[in-house]
Amino acid sequence: MCPIKRLLPSRTTPELAYLCARHGATGSYRSAAAVVSALTSVSCLSHMRVRRETIKIGEYIEDRQFALGWGSDSQCEERAKSLSMAIDSTVVTAYPFEEISKFEVLAGRIEREGRMTRRFACAIPRRILARVLVSAALKQCGWSPSTFVDVVNDGASGMRSLVTQIAPRVASPMLDWFHLAMKLHAIRSSLFSRNYFLPRPEIFSRCEKIWRKIREALWRGRAAIGIELTRTLAASMKEEALKRESFYGPAAATTFGAANRLLIFLQHNAAILVDYARARRAGRRISTAPAESVMNHLINRRLSKRQQMRWSINGAHYLLQARVELLDGKLEEQFICKYPHFRSP
């Protein structure tokens, strides 16, 4: 019988819902409820209320993104000539009542003229939904059928195909240098190790020169030479690990394992190994470090690393939609579109 029920059917003002969604997308729901209670003097605010408001605005954001990504005529007024997209995925622990123990979360960022323009994320394992969200993010960045899109990922063809199904003009595939450098560093950390109380075998000094040649060959895009040198390094370290039992024996075994992993990685991705020096001079992005950064900032800090929690698939997906808008600075615009009287005089 409340007279303002017609204006506030959810019995919450838009301003309070905005505070719940903003803080719920930033930190845990319990800490967000405590912060909002201190700000508004609402003593009966619970963490479940914060969760409901965050998920509610996440559903609204997904509906708007779906309409934008599905509508082919809805494009940005200023069309871009080229866009750069970094895309990656990670795994999040699922809620006990889900059918699976872990589920994959897809996320990425789009850059226009060297500046980060838009983020996107999808936790629901539906390929059509992920494609629609990627399409909406591209259109908000000024994409058109004539726009040239450069996609950088870790070599997985599944994530790249999400973009190729949307954009007709996509740059040739390229294996990112970030993952190559990580595997090279894994070899270097054990190969270059020293024990000043034991004489260092000569084979380690020779393998150090081979490692430098491998790095130079991969940087110049010479896949065949890099594979052969890596095979030589792995064979030398395997033979050395069987000979010695002191400090350098385990070091050689660790180096052999890292070199063998690099060899398998190169053999599987030799076709998309390019001349990184030339690609960098041409202005292409050669590393997925931006994708790793957005995964850490967007997903891991809220869902995995700082919050050791288990998530339902829908709850994580809608939370990520709200978090994307918050990090892009557009969460307030979404509330203005949903509530025309939001923060009105």
Contacts in CASP RR format, 6 or more apart in sequence:
PFRMAT RR
TARGET T0000
AUTHOR 0000-0000-0000
METHOD contacts of the structure
MODEL  1
MCPIKRLLPSRTTPELAYLCARHGATGSYRSAAAVVSALTSVSCLSHMRV
RRETIKIGEYIEDRQFALGWGSDSQCEERAKSLSMAIDSTVVTAYPFEEI
SKFEVLAGRIEREGRMTRRFACAIPRRILARVLVSAALKQCGWSPSTFVD
VVNDGASGMRSLVTQIAPRVASPMLDWFHLAMKLHAIRSSLFSRNYFLPR
PEIFSRCEKIWRKIREALWRGRAAIGIELTRTLAASMKEEALKRESFYGP
AAATTFGAANRLLIFLQHNAAILVDYARARRAGRRISTAPAESVMNHLIN
RRLSKRQQMRWSINGAHYLLQARVELLDGKLEEQFICKYPHFRSP
2 11 0 8 1.000
5 11 0 8 1.000
10 17 0 8 1.000
12 53 0 8 1.000
14 335 0 8 1.000
14 338 0 8 1.000
14 339 0 8 1.000
14 341 0 8 1.000
14 342 0 8 1.000
14 343 0 8 1.000
15 342 0 8 1.000
15 343 0 8 1.000
16 36 0 8 1.000
16 40 0 8 1.000
16 42 0 8 1.000
16 53 0 8 1.000
17 53 0 8 1.000
17 56 0 8 1.000
17 57 0 8 1.000
17 335 0 8 1.000
18 331 0 8 1.000
18 332 0 8 1.000
18 335 0 8 1.000
18 342 0 8 1.000
19 36 0 8 1.000
19 39 0 8 1.000
19 40 0 8 1.000
20 32 0 8 1.000
20 33 0 8 1.000
20 36 0 8 1.000
20 45 0 8 1.000
20 49 0 8 1.000
20 50 0 8 1.000
20 53 0 8 1.000
20 54 0 8 1.000
21 53 0 8 1.000
21 54 0 8 1.000
21 56 0 8 1.000
21 57 0 8 1.000
21 58 0 8 1.000
21 322 0 8 1.000
21 331 0 8 1.000
21 335 0 8 1.000
22 326 0 8 1.000
22 331 0 8 1.000
23 31 0 8 1.000
23 32 0 8 1.000
23 35 0 8 1.000
23 36 0 8 1.000
23 50 0 8 1.000
24 32 0 8 1.000
24 50 0 8 1.000
24 51 0 8 1.000
24 54 0 8 1.000
24 319 0 8 1.000
24 322 0 8 1.000
25 54 0 8 1.000
25 302 0 8 1.000
25 319 0 8 1.000
25 322 0 8 1.000
25 323 0 8 1.000
25 326 0 8 1.000
25 331 0 8 1.000
26 32 0 8 1.000
26 302 0 8 1.000
26 323 0 8 1.000
26 326 0 8 1.000
27 302 0 8 1.000
27 306 0 8 1.000
27 307 0 8 1.000
28 47 0 8 1.000
28 307 0 8 1.000
28 309 0 8 1.000
29 47 0 8 1.000
29 48 0 8 1.000
29 50 0 8 1.000
29 51 0 8 1.000
29 54 0 8 1.000
30 47 0 8 1.000
32 47 0 8 1.000
32 50 0 8 1.000
33 45 0 8 1.000
33 46 0 8 1.000
33 47 0 8 1.000
33 49 0 8 1.000
33 50 0 8 1.000
36 42 0 8 1.000
36 45 0 8 1.000
36 50 0 8 1.000
37 43 0 8 1.000
37 45 0 8 1.000
54 318 0 8 1.000
54 319 0 8 1.000
54 322 0 8 1.000
55 314 0 8 1.000
55 315 0 8 1.000
55 318 0 8 1.000
55 319 0 8 1.000
55 322 0 8 1.000
57 322 0 8 1.000
57 331 0 8 1.000
57 334 0 8 1.000
57 335 0 8 1.000
57 338 0 8 1.000
58 318 0 8 1.000
58 319 0 8 1.000
58 321 0 8 1.000
58 322 0 8 1.000
59 318 0 8 1.000
59 321 0 8 1.000
60 334 0 8 1.000
60 338 0 8 1.000
61 321 0 8 1.000
61 322 0 8 1.000
61 324 0 8 1.000
61 325 0 8 1.000
61 334 0 8 1.000
62 133 0 8 1.000
62 317 0 8 1.000
62 318 0 8 1.000
62 321 0 8 1.000
64 334 0 8 1.000
64 337 0 8 1.000
65 132 0 8 1.000
65 133 0 8 1.000
65 136 0 8 1.000
65 137 0 8 1.000
65 321 0 8 1.000
66 129 0 8 1.000
66 132 0 8 1.000
66 133 0 8 1.000
66 136 0 8 1.000
67 74 0 8 1.000
68 74 0 8 1.000
68 136 0 8 1.000
68 139 0 8 1.000
68 140 0 8 1.000
69 132 0 8 1.000
69 133 0 8 1.000
69 135 0 8 1.000
69 136 0 8 1.000
69 139 0 8 1.000
70 132 0 8 1.000
70 135 0 8 1.000
74 139 0 8 1.000
75 139 0 8 1.000
75 142 0 8 1.000
75 143 0 8 1.000
75 144 0 8 1.000
76 139 0 8 1.000
76 140 0 8 1.000
76 141 0 8 1.000
76 142 0 8 1.000
76 143 0 8 1.000
78 142 0 8 1.000
79 142 0 8 1.000
79 143 0 8 1.000
79 144 0 8 1.000
79 146 0 8 1.000
79 147 0 8 1.000
80 112 0 8 1.000
80 113 0 8 1.000
80 141 0 8 1.000
80 142 0 8 1.000
80 143 0 8 1.000
80 144 0 8 1.000
80 147 0 8 1.000
81 147 0 8 1.000
81 148 0 8 1.000
82 147 0 8 1.000
82 148 0 8 1.000
82 149 0 8 1.000
82 150 0 8 1.000
83 110 0 8 1.000
83 111 0 8 1.000
83 112 0 8 1.000
83 138 0 8 1.000
83 141 0 8 1.000
83 142 0 8 1.000
83 143 0 8 1.000
83 147 0 8 1.000
83 148 0 8 1.000
83 149 0 8 1.000
83 150 0 8 1.000
84 110 0 8 1.000
84 111 0 8 1.000
84 112 0 8 1.000
84 114 0 8 1.000
84 149 0 8 1.000
84 150 0 8 1.000
84 152 0 8 1.000
84 285 0 8 1.000
85 108 0 8 1.000
85 109 0 8 1.000
85 110 0 8 1.000
85 111 0 8 1.000
85 138 0 8 1.000
85 149 0 8 1.000
85 150 0 8 1.000
85 151 0 8 1.000
85 152 0 8 1.000
85 163 0 8 1.000
86 108 0 8 1.000
86 109 0 8 1.000
86 111 0 8 1.000
86 152 0 8 1.000
86 153 0 8 1.000
86 285 0 8 1.000
86 288 0 8 1.000
86 290 0 8 1.000
86 291 0 8 1.000
86 294 0 8 1.000
87 106 0 8 1.000
87 107 0 8 1.000
87 108 0 8 1.000
87 134 0 8 1.000
87 151 0 8 1.000
87 152 0 8 1.000
87 153 0 8 1.000
87 159 0 8 1.000
87 160 0 8 1.000
87 162 0 8 1.000
87 163 0 8 1.000
87 291 0 8 1.000
88 106 0 8 1.000
88 107 0 8 1.000
88 108 0 8 1.000
88 153 0 8 1.000
88 154 0 8 1.000
88 159 0 8 1.000
88 288 0 8 1.000
88 291 0 8 1.000
88 292 0 8 1.000
88 294 0 8 1.000
88 295 0 8 1.000
89 104 0 8 1.000
89 105 0 8 1.000
89 106 0 8 1.000
89 107 0 8 1.000
89 156 0 8 1.000
89 159 0 8 1.000
90 104 0 8 1.000
90 105 0 8 1.000
90 107 0 8 1.000
90 295 0 8 1.000
90 299 0 8 1.000
90 300 0 8 1.000
90 304 0 8 1.000
91 102 0 8 1.000
91 103 0 8 1.000
91 104 0 8 1.000
91 105 0 8 1.000
92 102 0 8 1.000
92 103 0 8 1.000
92 104 0 8 1.000
92 105 0 8 1.000
92 123 0 8 1.000
92 299 0 8 1.000
92 303 0 8 1.000
92 304 0 8 1.000
92 311 0 8 1.000
92 316 0 8 1.000
93 101 0 8 1.000
93 102 0 8 1.000
93 304 0 8 1.000
93 309 0 8 1.000
93 310 0 8 1.000
93 311 0 8 1.000
94 100 0 8 1.000
94 101 0 8 1.000
94 102 0 8 1.000
94 103 0 8 1.000
94 310 0 8 1.000
94 311 0 8 1.000
94 312 0 8 1.000
94 313 0 8 1.000
95 310 0 8 1.000
95 311 0 8 1.000
95 312 0 8 1.000
95 313 0 8 1.000
96 310 0 8 1.000
97 312 0 8 1.000
98 312 0 8 1.000
98 313 0 8 1.000
103 123 0 8 1.000
103 125 0 8 1.000
103 313 0 8 1.000
103 316 0 8 1.000
104 123 0 8 1.000
104 125 0 8 1.000
105 121 0 8 1.000
105 122 0 8 1.000
105 123 0 8 1.000
105 299 0 8 1.000
105 303 0 8 1.000
105 316 0 8 1.000
105 320 0 8 1.000
106 121 0 8 1.000
106 122 0 8 1.000
106 123 0 8 1.000
106 130 0 8 1.000
106 159 0 8 1.000
106 162 0 8 1.000
107 119 0 8 1.000
107 120 0 8 1.000
107 121 0 8 1.000
107 122 0 8 1.000
107 291 0 8 1.000
107 294 0 8 1.000
107 295 0 8 1.000
107 298 0 8 1.000
107 299 0 8 1.000
107 320 0 8 1.000
108 119 0 8 1.000
108 120 0 8 1.000
108 121 0 8 1.000
108 291 0 8 1.000
108 294 0 8 1.000
108 295 0 8 1.000
108 298 0 8 1.000
109 116 0 8 1.000
109 118 0 8 1.000
109 119 0 8 1.000
109 120 0 8 1.000
109 290 0 8 1.000
109 291 0 8 1.000
109 294 0 8 1.000
110 116 0 8 1.000
110 117 0 8 1.000
110 118 0 8 1.000
110 119 0 8 1.000
110 120 0 8 1.000
110 137 0 8 1.000
110 138 0 8 1.000
110 141 0 8 1.000
111 117 0 8 1.000
111 285 0 8 1.000
111 290 0 8 1.000
112 141 0 8 1.000
112 142 0 8 1.000
116 290 0 8 1.000
117 140 0 8 1.000
117 141 0 8 1.000
118 137 0 8 1.000
118 140 0 8 1.000
118 141 0 8 1.000
118 328 0 8 1.000
119 137 0 8 1.000
119 294 0 8 1.000
119 298 0 8 1.000
119 324 0 8 1.000
119 327 0 8 1.000
119 328 0 8 1.000
120 133 0 8 1.000
120 134 0 8 1.000
120 136 0 8 1.000
120 137 0 8 1.000
120 324 0 8 1.000
121 133 0 8 1.000
121 298 0 8 1.000
121 299 0 8 1.000
121 317 0 8 1.000
121 320 0 8 1.000
121 321 0 8 1.000
121 323 0 8 1.000
121 324 0 8 1.000
122 129 0 8 1.000
122 130 0 8 1.000
122 133 0 8 1.000
122 317 0 8 1.000
122 320 0 8 1.000
123 313 0 8 1.000
123 315 0 8 1.000
123 316 0 8 1.000
123 317 0 8 1.000
123 320 0 8 1.000
124 130 0 8 1.000
124 313 0 8 1.000
124 314 0 8 1.000
124 317 0 8 1.000
125 313 0 8 1.000
127 162 0 8 1.000
130 162 0 8 1.000
131 162 0 8 1.000
131 165 0 8 1.000
131 166 0 8 1.000
134 162 0 8 1.000
134 163 0 8 1.000
134 166 0 8 1.000
135 166 0 8 1.000
138 147 0 8 1.000
138 149 0 8 1.000
138 166 0 8 1.000
138 167 0 8 1.000
143 149 0 8 1.000
143 167 0 8 1.000
145 167 0 8 1.000
145 168 0 8 1.000
145 169 0 8 1.000
146 169 0 8 1.000
147 167 0 8 1.000
147 169 0 8 1.000
148 169 0 8 1.000
148 170 0 8 1.000
148 171 0 8 1.000
149 163 0 8 1.000
149 167 0 8 1.000
149 169 0 8 1.000
149 170 0 8 1.000
149 171 0 8 1.000
150 170 0 8 1.000
150 171 0 8 1.000
150 284 0 8 1.000
150 285 0 8 1.000
151 160 0 8 1.000
151 163 0 8 1.000
151 164 0 8 1.000
151 170 0 8 1.000
151 171 0 8 1.000
151 173 0 8 1.000
152 174 0 8 1.000
152 176 0 8 1.000
152 285 0 8 1.000
152 286 0 8 1.000
152 287 0 8 1.000
152 288 0 8 1.000
152 290 0 8 1.000
152 291 0 8 1.000
153 159 0 8 1.000
153 160 0 8 1.000
153 176 0 8 1.000
153 288 0 8 1.000
153 291 0 8 1.000
154 175 0 8 1.000
154 176 0 8 1.000
154 178 0 8 1.000
154 179 0 8 1.000
154 288 0 8 1.000
155 173 0 8 1.000
155 175 0 8 1.000
155 176 0 8 1.000
155 179 0 8 1.000
155 269 0 8 1.000
155 272 0 8 1.000
157 173 0 8 1.000
160 170 0 8 1.000
160 173 0 8 1.000
163 170 0 8 1.000
164 170 0 8 1.000
171 284 0 8 1.000
172 274 0 8 1.000
173 272 0 8 1.000
174 272 0 8 1.000
174 274 0 8 1.000
174 279 0 8 1.000
174 284 0 8 1.000
174 286 0 8 1.000
175 269 0 8 1.000
175 272 0 8 1.000
175 273 0 8 1.000
175 274 0 8 1.000
176 286 0 8 1.000
176 287 0 8 1.000
176 288 0 8 1.000
177 219 0 8 1.000
177 276 0 8 1.000
177 286 0 8 1.000
177 287 0 8 1.000
178 287 0 8 1.000
178 288 0 8 1.000
178 289 0 8 1.000
178 292 0 8 1.000
179 265 0 8 1.000
179 288 0 8 1.000
180 218 0 8 1.000
180 265 0 8 1.000
181 287 0 8 1.000
183 258 0 8 1.000
183 261 0 8 1.000
183 262 0 8 1.000
183 265 0 8 1.000
184 211 0 8 1.000
184 214 0 8 1.000
184 215 0 8 1.000
184 218 0 8 1.000
184 262 0 8 1.000
186 258 0 8 1.000
186 261 0 8 1.000
186 262 0 8 1.000
187 211 0 8 1.000
187 233 0 8 1.000
187 255 0 8 1.000
187 258 0 8 1.000
187 259 0 8 1.000
187 262 0 8 1.000
188 211 0 8 1.000
190 251 0 8 1.000
190 254 0 8 1.000
190 255 0 8 1.000
190 258 0 8 1.000
191 204 0 8 1.000
191 207 0 8 1.000
191 208 0 8 1.000
191 211 0 8 1.000
191 237 0 8 1.000
191 251 0 8 1.000
191 255 0 8 1.000
192 208 0 8 1.000
193 251 0 8 1.000
194 200 0 8 1.000
195 246 0 8 1.000
195 247 0 8 1.000
195 248 0 8 1.000
198 246 0 8 1.000
198 247 0 8 1.000
198 248 0 8 1.000
200 248 0 8 1.000
201 240 0 8 1.000
201 244 0 8 1.000
201 248 0 8 1.000
203 236 0 8 1.000
203 240 0 8 1.000
204 240 0 8 1.000
204 248 0 8 1.000
204 251 0 8 1.000
204 252 0 8 1.000
206 236 0 8 1.000
207 233 0 8 1.000
207 236 0 8 1.000
207 237 0 8 1.000
207 255 0 8 1.000
210 229 0 8 1.000
210 232 0 8 1.000
210 233 0 8 1.000
210 236 0 8 1.000
211 233 0 8 1.000
213 226 0 8 1.000
213 229 0 8 1.000
214 226 0 8 1.000
214 229 0 8 1.000
214 230 0 8 1.000
214 233 0 8 1.000
217 225 0 8 1.000
217 226 0 8 1.000
217 229 0 8 1.000
218 226 0 8 1.000
218 266 0 8 1.000
218 273 0 8 1.000
218 276 0 8 1.000
219 276 0 8 1.000
219 277 0 8 1.000
220 275 0 8 1.000
220 276 0 8 1.000
220 277 0 8 1.000
221 273 0 8 1.000
221 274 0 8 1.000
221 275 0 8 1.000
221 276 0 8 1.000
223 266 0 8 1.000
223 270 0 8 1.000
223 273 0 8 1.000
224 270 0 8 1.000
226 266 0 8 1.000
227 263 0 8 1.000
227 266 0 8 1.000
227 267 0 8 1.000
227 270 0 8 1.000
230 259 0 8 1.000
230 262 0 8 1.000
230 263 0 8 1.000
230 266 0 8 1.000
231 263 0 8 1.000
233 255 0 8 1.000
233 259 0 8 1.000
234 256 0 8 1.000
234 257 0 8 1.000
234 259 0 8 1.000
234 260 0 8 1.000
234 263 0 8 1.000
237 252 0 8 1.000
237 253 0 8 1.000
237 255 0 8 1.000
237 256 0 8 1.000
237 257 0 8 1.000
237 259 0 8 1.000
238 252 0 8 1.000
238 256 0 8 1.000
240 248 0 8 1.000
240 249 0 8 1.000
240 252 0 8 1.000
241 249 0 8 1.000
241 250 0 8 1.000
241 252 0 8 1.000
241 253 0 8 1.000
241 256 0 8 1.000
243 249 0 8 1.000
244 252 0 8 1.000
266 273 0 8 1.000
276 286 0 8 1.000
279 286 0 8 1.000
280 286 0 8 1.000
296 305 0 8 1.000
297 327 0 8 1.000
298 320 0 8 1.000
298 323 0 8 1.000
298 324 0 8 1.000
298 327 0 8 1.000
299 320 0 8 1.000
300 306 0 8 1.000
302 319 0 8 1.000
302 323 0 8 1.000
303 309 0 8 1.000
303 311 0 8 1.000
303 316 0 8 1.000
303 319 0 8 1.000
303 320 0 8 1.000
311 319 0 8 1.000
322 331 0 8 1.000
325 331 0 8 1.000
325 333 0 8 1.000
325 334 0 8 1.000
335 342 0 8 1.000
336 342 0 8 1.000
336 343 0 8 1.000
END
